[in-house]
């Protein structure tokens, strides 16, 4: 039985790439924090953003672009914006 091809979307791939760079940048800034307690607090708060990014990326890699893709991207963006509004980085 032939494997179903996943639907690709170049614009969405750029959004995922941009999201990846944002996550990497924030993680680098968190790792640069000298105070271990503050670093742990930031990491704990940022964990949800990283989880949502990973879910977004994996869904696209396995299923391609779908109705769920935009919802996952919106969830990621909302979590990222919430983190930025609550934590100065």
Helices and strands as residue ranges (DSSP letters): H 10-31, H 36-63, H 67-86
